[in-house]
Amino acid sequence: MSALGLSLWMVLVPAPDCVRAAGEALGRGQVEGAARRGEACFRAGGHPQGLLLASQAWLQAGRMAHARLAARRYLALRAARDRTARNVAELVAASAVRESGTLHLAVDPTVAPDEALTLTARRDGDGEALTLRARWDELLEGGAATLVLDPGRWVVTIARPGFAEARLEVTSAKGQATTLAADMTRLPRATEGAPDERRRRRSWAIATPLIGGAGIVSGAAVTAISLRGADNVLQDMSCGTGASAAGCRRPLAIWTERGGGGAVALGLGAGVLVAGLTGLARDEGVRRRLWTAEAIAGGAVAGAGVATLAYGTTFFVTANAAEAWVGEAVERGEVLYMTGFGLIGAGLGLAATAAGGLVVDALQHRRGRRTAWEFVGGALRF
């Protein structure tokens, strides 16, 4: 698109100041500067027009690989619904393909849909400033990645977690299509885990016994003391079966409430410990499956605890308030009440810890493959 055409389009479509500044730079013939400004505008404010303008600027600068990649990134955005703008991006992509060579690249072992894999292409003489970086999923067309490369000699490197970096050399020519396959070597198991992954597992190994163990020990102690106190009340001569002394009811209620608190802490600690130990698993897929199952199981256990607590509370209050005071019935209600609290604690501890583990893993995984929008010169870095 000419500078005049671009100016007309920007008049019809309101644009942020940073996009207008990039458009003015393009109008003055500062094409690479305009491309950098457009990408910076998209990076800073998420303005799709900046990315679209960058694709046109790269095309005018003769950087076909950068132009097509910027156009494809624009077309992949949900905001790219304007028909005119989409036509511009598609025209840029098609023009870049006509003026460039095409590299079809396959990788063995096959790349999983959610696997983080990054391609870096560097052309002789360009230096770091115009290095091209892209995620595998951005280039995927069918079963292989398609990378448009300006005419010249290129070095393409592939970074893949758990594998040694692959390095390919290819000479691109206008209108030429080249197909290459990269056989990637899996790293030894001992070096496969990234430092962040190892630190995370170490954190699970330290935090789980501390938090879960503290809950189990403190909860068990409070529960034991409460049961002993309640048992002493039940064994008191004035609180036997059939007793009607009001002094027996209040102590039993107090010890039962304390026992419920201890049962919650005990169950919570046990749930945290069980789900926390799952974080020590080396395989991310195994961890995710176990944590998902534990989160579901934790919710079910907590639900059962709520039902048990409701029944136990009613049972205990009824038995403890009855005129004909029956110690066995009161004791049964106490056990049901404390069991309900224990199940709630265990379910919440299991579900919360498992959900937390899933979130941490998801954030770490996303950090490994997210679009970092780092800029070196005018090239987007991933």
N, C-alpha and C positions, 0 to 999 in steps of 0.2 A: 504494500500500500504506500502511495506517495505521501510526502509530508502534508501536501494540501488535502488529500483525502483523509489523512489522520486528523487534521485540524477540524475538518467538517464533521467527522464522526464524533469528536470530543465536544463540539458545540451542541450536537443533538443529544449526547449522552452526558449528563453532569458527572464531573470527575473530581476527586479530592485534589487539594493543592499540590501534593507530591506527584500525582500523576500529570497534572498540568505542567509542573516544572520539568518532568521527564519529556513530555511532549514538546515543550519549547526547546529543550536541548536537542531533540531529534530534528526539529525544524531548522536549527542552526547548523545541522550537519554533524553534531557531536554524537554519533550513533552508539559507540560503545559506552559513553557516559550516560546516554539516555537509557540504555539497556540496564546498566547497573542501578540507576535511579529507580527505574520501574520495578526491578526486583526488590530493591530496598523498601519501596513503598508497599509492596505486597507483604514483605516480611514484617514491617512495623505495624501496619494497620489492617492487613488482610484484604487489601483492595484488589479484586481480580483484574481491574483495568490496568493496574501496574504490570501484572504478569503478561497480559495481552500486548501491552505496548512494548514490553521487553522483547517479546518474540518478534515483533516487527523490526525493532531496532537491531537485533542480532541478525535478522535476515539482510537488512541493508548493509550491515558491517561485513557480510560475507561469512558469518559464523553459522553455517547451516545446522550443525549438530545442536548448538545452543538454541537456535531459533525453533527447531522442531520440538525439542524437549520442553521449552517454555510454552509452546502452543499446546502440546499434549497435556501439560499440567493444568493449563487454563481450561481446556475442554473437560478435564476430569472433575472440575469444581462444580458443586451444586449451583453456585451462583451464575454459572455460564449458561443461562437460558435464553438470553437475547439472541434472536435469530441473526441479526446483522453482525453482532460480535462473534458469534460462532462461525459464521461464514468467513470472517476475517481470519480467525484462528485456523480454520481448516485450509484456507488458501495459503497461509504461511507454511503450515506443515507440508502441504503438497508441493509447494515451490522448493522447500528445503530438500525434499526427497529427490526431486528432479535434478538438482544441482549437486547431489552428493552420492556417495556410495552407501550401500546397505550391508550391515553385518547381522546375520542371523546366528545367534549363539545358544547352544544347548549345554546343559550342565549335568554331569553324572557324579554322584547320585542325584536323582530327580529332586527338584526343590519343592518342599511342601508349601501349601498356600499361605500359611502364616509364618513362614521362615524368613528371618532377616538376612538379606543378601544384597550387597552393594557393588555396583560396577563403577570403576573409575577409568576414564579414558584420557590419555595425555598425548598430544601431538608433538612431534619433533619441532623444536623452535618456539613453541607457545609458552613454555614455562608453566609455573604453578598458577599464574594469574588466570589462565583460560582453561584450566583443567575441567573436564566434564564429569560430574558425579550424578548417579541416578540409582534409585532402588530398583530391584529386579521386577517388582510388580508394576512399576511405571512403564517398563519396556515390554512387558509380556504381551505377545500376540500369538494366540494358539499355544503350542507347547514350547516355544522358544522365545527368547528375548530378541527384539529387533532394535538395533542401534544405528541411527543415521550418523555417518562420519564424513566430515569434509575431506576432499581429496588430499592425500598425503599419507605419511607413515605414522601409525598410532601404536601405542602400547596400552592394552586393556588389562586391568587387574580386577580380580573378583575376590571380595572379602566375604567370608561365610563363617559364622560361629561354629567352632568345633572342627574346622578344616584349615589346612594350610592354604595360604593365599595363592591363587592361580594367576599366572602372568602370560598373556598372549600378545604376540606382535602381528599386526596386520597392515597391509597397504591398501588404502581406499582409493578408488577412482570413480569419477562421475559415471553414473548409470550402472556401476558394477555391483553385483550382489555376491557376498561371500558368506559361506556357512562354516562355522567352527564349532568344535565340541571341546569342552574343558572337563577333563577327568580330575576331580578334586580329591586330595588325599586327606583322609580323616586323621586328626591329631590323636596321639596316644591318650588313653583315658586319664592318665595322671595330669596332663596339661590341658584337658578339654574345658574344665571349669574356669570361668573367668574369675579374676580376683574378687569382684563384687559378689559373685555367686558363692564363692568360698566364705567370704565374710558374712554373708547372709545366713548360710548354714551354721556358721560358728555362733552367730547371734542367737539363732533358734536353740542351739545346744546349751547356751548359757542362760537365756531368759526363761526357757520352759521349766527347768527344775526350780529356778528361783521363785517364779510366780506361782506355778502349779504346786510345787512342793510346799510353799508357804501357806497357800490356801488349804491344802490337805492337812497339814500339821495343825494349823490354828483351828480349822473347822472340826477336826477330829477331837481336839482337846476340849473345845467348847461343848461339842455334842456329848462327849463322855461325861463331863462334869454335870451337864443338864440332866442326862439320864440318871446319873447317880443321885442328884438332888431330888428328882421326881420319885425315884425308887424309895428314898428315905421317907418322903411324905407318905407314899402308899403303905409303907411298913409301919408307920406310926400307929399306935394303938387307937388313937382317936379318929383315924382316917381309914378304918377297915371297911369291908363291904357292908353296905346298909347304913353307914354313918350319915348323919345329917348335919354335922358340924360345918358351919360356914367357913371356918378357918382352914379347912382342907382345900377348898376350891381355889382360893387366890394363889397359894403357893404353887399348886399344880399348873395353873395358867401361866405363871411367871416362868417356871422352869421349862414349860413347853415352848413358850415364845423364844427363850434363849436357845433351846435346842433347835428350833427352826432356823435361827440365824447361823448356828454352827453348821447345820446341814447344808445351807446355801453355800457357805464358804468351802465346805468339804467337796460338794459337788462341783462348784466352780473350779476349784483347783484341779480336780480329776479331769474335767473337760479340757481345761487349758493344757494339762500335761499330755493327754492323749493326742489332741490335735497338734500340739507343738512338736511332738516327736515326729510327726509326719513331715515337718519342715526339714528334717535331716536327710530325707531321701534325695539321692543324687539326681535321679531322672525327673525332669520338670513335668513330663506328661504323667508320670506316676503320682507325683505330688498333687497335681491338679485334680486327677480322678479321685484320689483319696480325700482331699479336702472338700470336694464337691459332695461326695457321699457323707462325709462327717457333718457338713453344714446342714444337709437335709435331715440326717439322723438327729442332730442337735435340736433342730426345730421340732421334730416329732417327740423327742424326749421332753422338751420343755412344755409342749402341749399336754403330754400325759401328766407332767408334774402339776400343771394348772388344774387339771381335772381331779387329780388325787388330792391336791391341797383343798380344793373346794369341798370335796366329800369329807376329807379328814377334819376340816374346820367345823363343819356342821355336826359331824359325829362327836367330836370332842366337846364342843359347846353344849350339845344336848345332854351328853352323859355327865359332864361336870356340873351342869345346872340342875340335874334331876333331883327330886326330893329324896328318892331312894338311891343314894350314892353308891354305885357299883365300881369298885376299884379296877376290876378287869376291863370293863367297858371304857373307863377313862384312860386306862393305859393303852388300849387299842386305838382310841382316838388320837392319843399323843403320838403314837408310832405313825399313823397315817398322815398326821399333820406334818411331822418332820420329814417323812418320806417324800411328800409333795414338794416341800422346799428343796430337798436334796436333788430331786429330779429336775426341778426348774434351774437350779444352779448348774448342774451337770450339762443340761441342754444348752443353756446360754453360753457357758464356757466353751463347749465344743463348737457350737455354731459360730460364735464371735471369733474365736481363734482361727477356725478354718476359713471364714470369710476374710479375715485380715490377711491370712496367708495368700489367698487367691488374689487379693488386691495388690499386695506387695509384688507377687510374681508377675501380675499383669502390667504393673507400672514399670518393673524392671525390663520386661519383654518389650514394652512399647518404647522405653528409652533406648533400647538397642536398635530399633528399626524406625524410630520416629523421624519425621522431616525436621531436621535441625535448622534449616534455612540459614546456615552460616554462609558468609560471603567471603570469597577470596577473589579480588578483582571483580569481574562481572559474572563469575560462575556460581551457581548454587551448589552448596556442599551438603551432602547427606551422610 
